[in-house]
Structures are given as structure tokens and as C-alpha cells.
Amino acid sequence: MYSRSRLCLLLCLFIGATFSRTKIDESEIRFQITNAGLTVNGSFTGLETTIQFNPEHPEQAQISASVPVNTIKTGLALRDKHLQKPDYFDAEKNPLITLQSKSIQKISPNTYEGIFELTMKGIHREVKMPFSVSAKNEFVGSLKVNRLDFNIGKSSLVLADDVTVSIRVKMGEGS
């Protein structure tokens, strides 16, 4: 049930920088999922990314990102540990969530939409994510992911299928 959150977070990871960058000054990957009528908030840390992005030619962009599954935090250590198990993220066999750009198009002056291949628990799916890029190389985006598409948990009457993931990445200058 919390695995949706992880999925969402990973989706957010793909957001990048102008030109070729790998140094991240700040990153924030957050997710939300509803469980038993309550909103569960969580995060991932340890984002690694490679970004080749020119806002004038987004169709040439190449963005890849990964985050370790074992960095998930939901505010409850027992839940975080449970999410590492095979019925959710199976962190031992699938230690990373990855995101790879397939295509990016400009929607408006600072807004883009990307198609990415998201991989979780060894399953690959294309996802669509809108994002914005500021003049200070800050990328912000969000998306919804269905956790069941990645065999994360089982169908449930109390745990939502959709996870909302938001990401904010500030790339370093001259990286």
C-alpha cells in the first residue's frame, strides 16, 4: 500500500537540468497514498541522475534517474521495513527504482511533458509526467502511478491503488 508512494517518487526523479548535469544541489521526492481513509505521506532520498536538457530543444533531452528503495520513509519504521519485503518493493532483488526519458516536448515557455520508462520491482511501464523548469535549473513535476501496475502490494479495499508523486530537483551550477 505504501509502494504506490515509492512509485510516484521515482517518477518524479526524472526531472533534470539545463544541458549536461549530474550534480544535484537539492532534491525532494515525496509521495502520498490513501490508506484506511488517511493520507500517508512519504519520501525517498539518495537520488542519482544524469541530465542532458536544453529548454530550446527538449526533444533532444536525455534524462535518467535512480533512487534506492531502502531509503523510503513514511514516518513509521515498521511500515518502512515492511515495504522492503517481496510483497511490496522487494528491495533485496530490486534495490533501485529507475526512470529513463523516452521523449520530452515543450508545452509552454517553462512547462514540458515527458514520457518516461519507469522501472519498479523489475517491471517497466511508460509514464507521462508534466514538469516545469526555472531559470535557476530547478525542475518541479508530479504524476500519479498505479501501484498495482508494478505488483506492489495487492488489490485492497483500504489501500488506494493510485500514488501521487511529486519531485523537486535543483541542479548545481557548472555541474
Long-range contacts (C-beta under 8 A, 24 or more apart in sequence): 1-33, 1-35, 1-40, 1-88, 1-147, 1-153, 1-156, 1-158, 1-159, 1-160, 2-33, 2-35, 2-40, 2-42, 2-72, 2-74, 2-79, 2-80, 2-82, 2-83, 2-88, 2-153, 3-83, 3-88, 3-89, 3-120, 3-121, 3-147, 3-150, 3-152, 3-153, 3-163, 4-31, 4-33, 4-145, 4-146, 4-147, 4-152, 4-153, 4-159, 4-160, 4-161, 4-162, 4-163, 5-31, 5-32, 5-33, 5-40, 5-41, 5-42, 5-72, 5-74, 5-163, 5-165, 6-31, 6-42, 6-44, 6-69, 6-72, 6-83, 6-89, 6-97, 6-120, 6-152, 6-163, 7-31, 7-97, 7-118, 7-120, 7-145, 7-147, 7-150, 7-152, 7-163, 7-165, 8-32, 8-33, 8-142, 8-143, 8-144, 8-145, 8-163, 8-164, 8-165, 8-166, 9-42, 9-43, 9-44, 9-67, 9-97, 9-165, 9-167, 10-44, 10-65, 10-67, 10-97, 10-98, 10-99, 10-118, 10-120, 10-165, 11-99, 11-116, 11-118, 11-127, 11-129, 11-143, 11-145, 11-165, 11-167, 12-129, 12-141, 12-142, 12-143, 12-165, 12-166, 12-167, 12-168, 13-47, 13-49, 13-65, 13-66, 13-67, 13-97, 13-99, 13-167, 13-169, 14-49, 14-63, 14-64, 14-65, 14-99, 14-100, 14-101, 14-114, 14-116, 14-129, 14-141, 14-167, 15-63, 15-129, 15-131, 15-133, 15-139, 15-140, 15-141, 15-167, 15-168, 15-169, 16-49, 16-51, 16-52, 16-53, 16-61, 16-63, 16-65, 16-139, 16-169, 16-171, 17-51, 17-53, 17-137, 17-139, 17-169, 17-171, 17-175, 18-53, 18-54, 18-55, 18-133, 18-137, 18-171, 19-52, 19-53, 19-54, 20-50, 20-51, 20-52, 21-49, 21-50, 21-51, 21-52, 21-53, 21-137, 21-171, 21-172, 21-175, 22-49, 22-50, 22-51, 22-175, 23-171, 23-172, 23-175, 24-49, 24-169, 24-170, 24-171, 24-172, 25-170, 25-171, 25-172, 26-168, 26-169, 26-170, 27-167, 27-168, 27-169, 27-170, 28-166, 28-167, 28-168, 28-169, 29-67, 29-165, 29-166, 29-167, 30-165, 30-166, 30-167, 31-163, 31-164, 31-165, 31-166, 32-163, 32-164, 33-147, 33-159, 33-160, 33-162, 33-163, 33-164, 34-159, 34-160, 35-158, 35-159, 35-160, 36-158, 36-159, 37-158, 40-74, 40-75, 41-74, 41-75, 42-72, 42-73, 42-74, 42-75, 43-72, 43-73, 44-68, 44-71, 44-72, 44-73, 44-97, 45-71, 45-73, 46-71, 47-169, 49-169, 51-171, 53-104, 53-133, 55-106, 55-110, 55-133, 58-104, 58-105, 58-106, 58-112, 59-103, 59-104, 59-105, 61-101, 61-104, 61-114, 62-101, 63-99, 63-100, 63-101, 63-104, 63-114, 63-116, 64-98, 64-99, 64-100, 64-101, 65-98, 65-99, 66-96, 66-97, 66-98, 66-99, 67-96, 67-97, 68-95, 68-96, 69-94, 69-95, 69-96, 69-97, 70-95, 87-153, 87-154, 88-152, 88-153, 89-120, 89-121, 89-152, 90-121, 93-122, 94-120, 94-121, 94-122, 102-126, 110-134, 114-141, 118-145, 118-150, 120-150, 120-152, 121-150, 121-151, 121-152, 123-149, 123-150, 123-151, 125-149, 125-150, 131-167, 136-170, 137-170, 137-171, 137-172, 137-173, 138-168, 138-169, 138-170, 138-171, 139-167, 139-168, 139-169, 139-170, 139-171, 140-166, 140-167, 140-168, 140-169, 141-166, 141-167, 142-166, 142-167
